[in-house]
Every structure is written in structure tokens, then in C-alpha cells.
Amino acid sequence: MPGRQVALIDLLDRLLTGGVVITGDVVLSIADIDLVRVSLRALIVSVSAENPSPWDPPPEGEGPGRVR
């Protein structure tokens, strides 16, 4: 996108609206022997009314254990 500037906040808004997956690997080795390996995976999305947080309790009358 030559000639077009995008503010950092606009870029973050676009990324969080659709979601971002971040992955990475860290390997600690000595003499070509792997001693420690850490695999990192993170899913980052925004929380909204359409996409509520999984840690919030469900609204009254919804979710598992509801009585009809």
C-alpha cells in the first residue's frame, strides 16, 4: 500500500475485530542438543455483545443448567 498511511489504533482495531493468531517457538540448546523447547500460541480477539467473554456468566436463563 504505497502512499497510504494507517494509524496504529486503526490497524489494531482491524486486527482485533477479525482476530489474530500469534505463534512462535523458542528453543534453548547447547552443542546442538535441545534442552528446552517452548511453543507459544495465542488467539487475540475483541469482546463485544456479539462475541461475549467466555469468563463472564451467561445471562439469566441461558447456558448449561437452565430449567425450562
N, C-alpha and C positions, 0 to 999 in steps of 0.2 A: 504494500500500500504506500507507494512513494508519494510524498507531498501531503499525506494526511496524518494529522496528529490526534491521538486519542489520550484523554486524561486517564490517569491511573485508576481513579474511582469509577469511571465508565467501564474500563476493562475488567475490574473486579466485579462490578455489577453484572456484566455479561457472563463472566465465568461462573459466578455463584448461582445465577438464575438457572443455567443448564446443568451445573455440577462439574466438578473437576476431580479426576483421579490422579493422585501423586504416588509414584512408585520409585523405589530405589533400593540398592543393595550396598552394604558396607562389609568388606572382608578384611580382617586383620590376619596377616600371615608373616611368618618368619622363615627364611630359607625355603621359599616356595611350598611351605606347609601351612594350610589354612587352619588357624587356631580358633577364630571367632567369625561367624557369619550372621549378619542381621539383615533381614528383609523387611522393608518398610512399605506399607500400602495404606493410603488414606483416601477416603471419599469425603469431599467437602461440598456441601450444598447449602443453600439458604433455607431458612424455615419460614413458612408463611401459612395462611389459613388453608390453602390447598394442599400444602405439604407440611403437616404439623411435626413437631419434635417427637421422637419416639419415647422420650423420657417424661413427657407430660402425661398426666392421667387422661383417659378418654372422657369426652363429655358425658353427662348424665344419660344413662340409657343406652350407651354404645359400648362396644368392646366385649371381651370374654366375661362370662359370668353374669350377663344381664338376664333378668327374669321377664318373661312375657306373660 
